[in-house]
């Protein structure tokens, strides 16, 4: 499901999603397709879910026009 459709179906809500398709542009991952896991009404619960998210599972608020994930460089240097 495209993010615009998620925004239409879940206005002004936090949603927990699995990212199915995305593309990288610079230091940003632009999400193109997601699967809804569930909506979350409590902001504290949404924050807790986001902090505990792993892999392609994310929490985002539908007030955001686009779903964009900032990619931060790893603080670890690979030596070998």
Number of C-alpha atoms within 10 A of each C-alpha: 13 15 18 16 13 18 19 10 11 16 13 13 19 22 23 22 20 18 18 14 15 16 11 13 10 8 11 14 16 16 18 17 19 22 16 14 13 12 16 18 12 10 12 10 12 21 15 11 17 15 11 11 15 10 7 11 18 21 23 20 20 21 13 12 10 16 23 16 15 13 12 8 8 7 6 6 7 6 4 3
